[in-house]
Amino acid sequence: MSGRDVVRAADDNFAAHASWGLEMLPGATVRIAEDLTLVDSGLACDAFNIVCRARLSVETAAERTREAVAYFTAAGRPFSWWVSPADAPNDLPELLRRAGLSEASSERLLMLDLDVDIALVPGQEAAIPNLEIRPVASRAELRSYAAVTASATATVTESATREDPEVARFFELAAPSLLRPDSPRRLFVGYVGGVPVATAELIAACGVAGLYNVATEPAYRRKGIGSAVTVQPSGSNSDTASSGSRQMSAGTSIRSGSGVAASSGRWSTCA
């Protein structure tokens, strides 16, 4: 698979991550078209309201962009529009700017060969005392996953640390779909001495294994736990091999300089 093909496959994988199972949520809307994916979770959180995988023609791009922005404006919910190097047309960022959005952040997208790169980092889990990484298989474990995610992504100011309550609500509402045996979204929690401290999500789809939501509780960072919870699901999950996925895409820097690198940008109404 060429670098361009991998980037396009990573886009499709991200769309699966953003949309799979969300149509089961009360009040949610999922629109998957050939030229655009729009996901509205029904919650007031832009982590779960997403527009992505734009394959817009030059003739329709401006109108389709305005339609998507107008949809969330009418719904009164925040959202994120993710832009990747494979998106079209080339002037999509300018169209988003005209529609009132601004670039909020960008992430490094790395593509790693599972046959080569993951094998270079053996024994990550064993090197950290009392660390156990387990797949989420129950509502209790899913609540642990949600709690770590909310804590790791909390807004920190001089006066307070604010967690978004919509994170816990999302995972509670999505539990029936996320815990299904056939779910392609495999969630993992890292425990240290029985305490949940880290998370990761692996989804094998569209020819690649996408890694998302790698997070570690602030008090447990810089100990190698994030690396361990990245490598263990990617290297040992049976779904990765059975799906035929031989490359992994990740929005988190795992090993600089490996595989194909690109940048993915998140646009929103608030920078």
N, C-alpha and C positions, 0 to 999 in steps of 0.2 A: 504494500500500500504506500503510495507516494505521500510526501508531506502534505500536499494540498488535499488529497483524499482523506488523510487522517484528520485534518482540521475540520473537514465537512462531516466526517463520522463523529467527531467529538461534539459538533453542534447538534447532531441528531441525538446523541447520547444525552446531552444536557437537556434537550427538549423532553426526552423520556423521563429524566430525573425530575423536571419541573412539573410534568403533567400526569404521570402515571397514578391512577387511583383517585385523583382529586375530584373527578366527576361524581364520586360517591359522597362528597362532603355537602351538607345542606347549604344551599345558596351559592354553590360554586359553579363556575362556567369554564369549560375547556373547549377551545376552538383550535383544531389542528387542520390547517390548510396546506396546500402544496407550497404556498409562498410565505406563510407566516404561522407562528404558534403563539396563541394568547391564552394565558392561564390566570383565572381570577378565583382565588380560594374562598372569597366571601369574607375574608378577615382583613382588618386594618393593619396589614404588615406587608411591606414591599418585598420581604424575603420569599413570600409565597404567591405574590401577584407579579407575573412575569410575562414579558413579550420577548421572543427570541427567534432564532433560525430564520432570519429574513432572506427570502429569495425573490425579491420584488423586481418587477420589470421597471425600466426607466419610465414607461408610460403610466404605470399605476402607483409608483412608489410614494409620491406625495400624498395622494388620496388615501392609500392604505395606512400611511403613517398617521395622518390626521384622524382616521377612523379609530385606530387603536388608542390614541391618546384621548380622544373624545369619549370612548367607552369608559375608561377609568375615571375621567373627569365627571361624567354623569353618575357613575356609581359612588363617587365620593371616597374612593380608596386609593392609597398610595400604591405605586408599582415601580418595577425596575425594567428597563429595556436593556437587554444584554446584546452587545455588538461584538462580532468576531471577525477575523480576517476573511472568512468565507462568505460573509454576508454581502448582499447586493441590494441596491446599486452601490457603487463606490462612494457616492456622496451621501450615503445614509446618515452619517453624523451631522452633516449640515441640515438635512431634512428634519432630524430630531431637534436640532437647535431652533429651527424656525417654528417647530411645533411647541416650543416652550420648555424643552428639556435641556439639561446640562450634564456634562460628564461628572459623575459622583465619585467614581473610583476605577481602578484598572487592576487586573490580576495577570500574573504570568501563567501562561498555559503551557505545560510540559507534556510531551508525548514520549513515553518510555516503552521499550521492548520488554515484555514480560519474561521472555526467555533469557534475556541478558541482564538488564539493569537490576531487577528485583533480586536475582541470585547473588548480586554483589554485596548484599547487606544481610548476611545470615545472623541468626541468633539475637535479633533485637529484643524480643520479648524476654528471653532468658537472662539478658544482661541487666535487667532492671528488677531489683528484689521485690517480691510480692505483687508483681504485675500479672494480671490475667485479662486476656482479651476474649470476649465472648460475643457471639451473634445475639441480637435481640430476638427473643422468642416469646415474650409475654408482655402484658400491659404494664406490669411492674418494671420490667427492664426498659420498656419504651418510655416510661416516666423518668427513669434515670437518664436515658439518652436526652430527653427534652430538657431536663434540669441542667445538665452539663452544657448543652447548646445555648440555653438562655443565659447562663452565667458567663460563658466564654464570649458571648457577643453583646454583653451588657454595655450600656453607655456609661462611661465613667466621667464624672466631673469633680471639681474640687470639693463639692459639698455632699455628693451622693453617688451611689452606683445604682443605675436603674435598669432592671431587666424588663424585657417586653413580655407582658402576660400572654400575648397572642401566640408566642412560640409554644408554650405548654398547651394552649387551647388547640392549636393546629394538630399536634401529635395525638391528643386525646380524640379529636374528631376523626383523624386519619387512621387510627389504630386498626379498624377492621380491614382496611385495604393493605396497610403496611405489614400486618402480621399474617397475611394470606400465604400459604405455602408456595404459590406460584408468583409471588411478587418478585419482580426483578430488582427491586430496591432492597439491598441487604444492609442492615444497620448493625454497627458494632459498638460496644462499650468497653473501655479499658478500666479495670478496677485495680486499685492499689490497697492491699489489705482489706478487700471487700468494699471499699469506698469508690463510687463511680467518679472518674476524674478525666476521662477522655472519650471522644467519639470519632466515628468515621462512617461514611456511607459508600458502598460499592454497588454500581449498577452495570451489569454486563449486557450491552445492547448495541446494535448497529455496528458490530465488528470491533468495538473497543470496550474496555472496562473503565468506566468513569469513576473517579474518586472525588467525593464531595464531603463538606461539613466536617473536615478534620479540625477538631477543637480540643483544647486542654484547659482545665480549670487553672486560673491564674497562679494559684499557690503551688501548682505542680509543673509549671513550665521550666524549660531549660534543663530537663533531666533525661531527655531522649524518649519520653513517652509518646510525643506526637509522631516521631519517626517510627516507633514500634507499631502504633495503631494505624499507620499508613501502610507499612510493609506487610504486616501479618495478614490482613484481609486480601490484599492484592496478590500475595504469593501463594496462599493456601486455599482460597475459596474455590470449591469445586465448580460453582456455576461459571466462573471465568473460563475454565478449561472446556467445559461442556458446551459453552456458547460459541466456541471457536475464536474468542477474542484473544489476540496476541499482542495488542498494544493497550497501554493505559493512558488516559488523559486525566490531568489533574490541574486544578486551579491553585494548588499549593506547591511551592518549590520543594521538590523532594531531593533532587540532585542536580545542581546547576550544570548545564552543558551536555546533558544526556538527551538524545533523541531530538525531536523537532520542537522548537520553541516558538511561541506566538503570544500575543497579548489579547486579552478579552476585556472589554470595557463595559461598565455598568452606568447607564444613564437614568436620570430620574428628574422629577420636577423640583427637587431640592438638592443642591450640590452638597 
